[in-house]
Amino acid sequence: MGMKSTQVQVLAVLLLACAVAAQESAGSEAERRRLLANGLGNTPPMGWNSWNHFHCIINETVIRETADALVSTGLSKLGYHYVNIDDCWAELNRDAEGNLVPRKSTFPSGMKALADYVHSKGLKLGIYSDAGYLTCSKTMPGSLGYEQKDADAFAAWGIDYLKYDNCNNGGSRPTVRYPVMTRALMNAGRPIFFSLCEWGDLHPALWGFRIGNSWRTTNDINDSWESMVSRADENEVYADYARPGGWNDPDMLEVGNGGMTKGEYIVHFSLWAISKAPLLIGCDVRNITGETMEILSNEEVIAINQDPLGVQAKKVRMEGNQEIWAGPLSGYRTAVLLLNRGEEDSEPITANWDDLGIPPDTLVEARDVWKHETMKQYLKNELTTTVGPHACKLFILTPVMPAQ
């Protein structure tokens, strides 16, 4: 009887210890999740950013006219809601109280008035800062050491999105600097999408979800084929880490800036869409061409990017210049991109069900989302199509009859 009593006591102690450990573990996990509990980014953000086209030559007129253009072109109705100001918007020195000061020569009305205007259009305003002492342009202060003061200012102005860069940081680790701003934003009392512009410096995909809504996986893009496809390649490595609430970011769109052909821009937009990357327009939408509008306003391609399942596509086969990227969509569908990276010849490319994760012998309806056409014949086991140089075909495959 005494032995049994002792065993019961030991068991009770062990159970208590396990319960405490479980509670501590749960509490720790809850704490990590609370670090960024802003409810934003359930799908990749869509909007516009000033940097790729304007760099430092920005002012409040450009921002207001861009907001107007997003509405007048119909882009806002397609989901392009963020109007994001990049570097160079503030004076070099803070005021006597340590506050950031919008540059008087370019933003004389201040950020609150600008946010009010953008909000009046049904849009959201984004802003830029840096987890360092100066921003990358070195023309305005960073937020290092001023995180709460700046977060409070952004919230008071009505800011909806913060791009947070990684320059001039004194060599300290981003894993130390970035969470400070996360906590500051959470304490500021306004939901603000937090974009970690850390350039893939310390593999932010591995830790970004706890503290940001998106994280840059690459260095800056430029308006060229090689830059674009290499950023897509680098970003694809981290596909498993993207999910609703937190996205891999291979940098902003160059579509419409003139450095690539229409076919190359279609590849660019297709890769970003299937990769669940943020779709942030980087051209001057006030003077947008019909060709650029045709690409950026493709609702079927946008729907792939915004699919609620939120799974980033991967390369499932590579042979020479041929690549096949694929990822699941809601409703048991599959998005598949057939890419010809060669410079000279058109090539037939075949996507096999085995590579796409579709059961053998499944009958599939194939929808070409750039031609807006559905193939007349159902397909079984493979999809073959000819793809031109520096071009792609993008399909949605929907099963119509399961394998027998």
N, C-alpha and C positions, 0 to 999 in steps of 0.2 A: 504493500500500500504506500509506504514511504517512497519507494522507487517511482511508482506511478505519479505521485504528487510532485516529485522533483522533475519528472519528465514533463508534466503539465506546466510547471513553472518555467522550465527552460523553453518549452514550445511557445508559451505566452510571450516570453522575452524576445524570442526570435521573431515571432509574428509582429510584435510591437516595433522591433528594429526594422523589419522589412517595410512596415507601414510608414514609419518615419522617413526611411530612405526613399520610398516611392513618392511621399509627399514633397520631400526636398527636391527630388528629380523633377516632379511635375511643376513645382514652384519655379525651379530654375528654367525649365522649358517655357513656362508661361512668361517669365521675366524676359527671356530672349524674344519671344513673340511680341511682347508689349513694347519692345524697343522701337518697333515701327508698326504700329497698329492704326494706320490712317485709312484703311479701306479703299485705297486707290490702286489703279493699275491692274484691275481684273482682266483687262485686255491691254495690249501694247498701246502706249499713248500715240495720238495722231495730232499733228499741228504743223507749225512752221518755226524755224529758228533763223536768226539774222546772220550767223557767222559765215556760212559757206559763200554767200554772195556779197555781203556788205562788209564783212570783217569789222573794223573799228568805225567805219563811216556810217554811223547810225544816229537817229534823232527821233524825237517823239512823233514827228510828222510821218516818217517812214513806218513807224509802228502803227499809228492810227490808220494810215492808208492801207497797210497790209491787212489789218482787221477788216476794213471795208471790203477789200478785194476777196478775202476768204468767203465773205458773205455773198458778194455780187456774183462771183463765179460759181457758186453752189458748192464749193469745197467744204464749207462748214457743215452743210447738211449731210455730207458723206462721212463726217467724223473728225475732220481736221479742226480741232477746237482750241488748241494751245497756240498762243502767239508769244514766242519766247525771245526775250532780249538777251543777247550774249554779252561778251566782254565789252568794256569801255564806256559804260553808262554812268559811272560815278566820278566825282572829283578825286584827285590823287590823295588828298588829306581828309581825314574825318573832322567833324566839328569839335568844339570845345568839350562836348559831352561824350565824345567817342562815337558818334553816329555816322553812318554812311551818308553822303550828300550827293543826290543826283546832280549830274553835271549841268551847271546853269546855262551853258551855251547851247546844249543840245536837248536837255530835258527840263526846260524852265518851269513847266507846269507841275513837275513832281510826279512821283510814281502813283500816289493815291488817285490823282485825277486821271492818269493814264489807265490805271486798272478799272476805274469807274467807267471810262469810255469803252474799253474792251468788253467789260461785263455787259454793258448796255447793248452790245451786238450779239449777246448770247455766247460769247467766247471766254477764254480763260487767259490770264497773263502769266507768263513765266519770266524769271529773272536769273541772273548768273552771279556766282561768287566762287571763291577758291579756298581750299583747305590749306592755305599758306599765308604768308605775310603780304604778298602782292599777287594780283592775278597774273595770268600768262602774258598779257600785254604790258605789264608793269606800269599801267597808266591809272590804276585804282587799287585800293587796299583789298587784301584778302580778308577772310573772316577768322583766321586762326587767332584764338585768344579773345575773340569778340562774338563767339557763336550765338549765345543767348540774346545779346543785344541786337544782332543782325536778324536772327529768326523772329524776334518780337517785332522788328521794323517791317519785315516782309509780311507778317501776318496783319499788322495794322494797315499796311498799304492795300491789302487784298490780293496778294500774290498767290498763285495756284500751283506753281512749278518752280523748283530750284535745280538748276544745273550747277554742280559743285566740282570745280576743277582741282588740279593736283600740282600746280606750279609753286616754286619759291617757298618750299615748305621746310627748309633747313635740314632736309635729309631724314626727318622723322617718318615713322611708318604710317601708311594710310589706315591700317587697322586700328591705330590709336586715334588718329585725327577725325576720321569720318563719323564714328559713333557719337562723338561729342555734338556734332551738328544734328544728328538724328534725334538725340534727346532734347536738344534745344527746339527743334521743330515741333516735337510732340508736346513740349511744355508751352509752346506759343499759342496753342488753342485754335489753330486753323489747319484743316487738312491741306497739306502741300506735297505734291508729288516730288519725290527726292531722287534725282538722277545723279548717280556717282560717276563723275567723269574722271576716272582714275587710270584710264588708258590701258587697262589690263596689267598694270604695273606689278601687282602682287596677287594675280589670279583672283580678282574680286568675285568671279562667279562662285568661288568656293565659300565665300562668307558674306556676299552682298545681300542675300535675301533677308537676313535679320535686320539690316539697317538701311536698305534702299529699295526703291521700286524698280530701278533699272541700274545697270552698271556697264560701263564701257569695257569691252573686251579687247580693244585694239587701239593703236595710235590713230591720229587724225586721218580721215579720208581725204583724197583730192579727186578732182574731176577727170579721172582717167580710168581706162579699162583695168590696167594692172593693179592700181590702188583699190579699185572697187572689188574685184574678185578675190584679191588677197585678204581684204578685210572680212569678206564672207567666209573664206577658208578658216581664218583664225577664230572667228566667232563660232563656227560649227562645232569646234572641238568641245565646247561647253554646253551643247544642246540639252543634256540631261538636267542642267541646273535651272533652266527657264521654267516658269510656271506662273499661273495667275497671281498677280501681286508683285512679281519680280522678274525682269526680262534681261536677257543678254542684249547688249547694244553695240553694234559694229560701226556706229557713228551715223551722222545725218545723211539725208538723201542729196545727191548731186543732180538729180533729174532736172533738166531744163537749164543748166548752167553753160552748156555749149561744148563741153570737152569730149563728149561721146556721141556716137550715132544713135538714131532712134532705136535700132535693134539692141544696142548695148544698154541703153537706158531701160528698155523692157526687161532685159536680164537683171539689171540692178534692182528694179522695183519688184520683180518676181522673187529674187533671192531674199530681199528684205521681208517680203510678205510671208513667204513660206518659213522663214527663220524666226517668225514672230518678233521681229525687230521693231523698235519705235519707228513710226513713219512720220518723220519730221522733214517737211519740205525745206529745201535749201536754196531755192531760186527766188527771183523777184516776182511774186505773184501779181503785182500790180501791172506787169507787162507780160503776162504769161501767154505762150503761143498755143495754138490749137493742138499741135502735136504733143506738147507737154501736158496739156489738160487731158488729152486722150489717155495718157499713161496714168497720171495721178488720180484720175476720176473713175478708173475701172472698178466698178462695184464688186464684181466677182472676185477680183484679186484682193481687194480690201477685205472681203468677207473671209478669205483664207487667213489673213493676218489677224482678224478679229474673232476668229472662231472660239467659242467659249471653252472648248476642251483645253486650249492653251498649251499644246505640245509642239515644240520646235522640231522642224524637219532635220533630217541628217542625210549625209551622203550614204547611199546604200550600195552603190557600185561606181567604180572609176576604171575606165579603160582608155589609155591614151588621152585624147582630147575630149572624150565622152564622159559625162557625169550624169548620174541619176540621183536626185534628192527626193526624199519622200517623208511624209509624216501623216499621222492619223488626224482626222477631223471628226467632229460630232456626227452622229447619225450613221456610224459605221462606214463613213466615207474616208477616202485617202487622197491627199494632194500629192501630185508627182510632177517634178520638174525635170525635163530632159534638156541638158545643156551641152552645147558644142563650143568648147573653149579654143578650138582651132581658128586660124586666121584666114584660111584659103578655101576649103572645100565644104560643101554640104555633105552631111553624113547621116545614114540611117541609124537610129538609136532605138534599142529595144529595152523596155522595162518588163521584167519578169515578175509574176505574182509572188514567186518565192522570195525575191529581194524586197518586195513591198509589204510582206507580211499578210498577203491575201491568200486564203486557202486555195489549193490547186483545184482547177476545174470550175471555180466560181465564175458565173457570168456577171459581167460588169458593164455598166453604162459609162461611157467616157465623154466628159464635157471639156472642150477646149475653151478656156476662160479668156483668152485673148481674141479668138475669133468669135466668141459667143455662139458656138455651134456645138451641138451634141451629135456624136457619131451615129449614123443610121443603124449600124450593126453592133450588137453586143459583142464584147470581147471575152476571150477565155484564155487564161494562163499568161498572156503577154500583150503589150501595147508597143507597136512599132511605128515610128514616124521619122521623116527626114527633117533634119534641123540644119539651118544655114550656119556659116561661120560667125562666131561671136554672137550667137543667138540662142534662143530657147523656145520650148513649147511647155505650157503649163496646163495640166489637166486636173479635174476632180473625177475620181473613180467612185461610182456608187454601185454596190452589189444589187443585182436584180433577182438573182436566184442562187441560193447556196450550193456548194458542191454536194453532189449526191453520195 
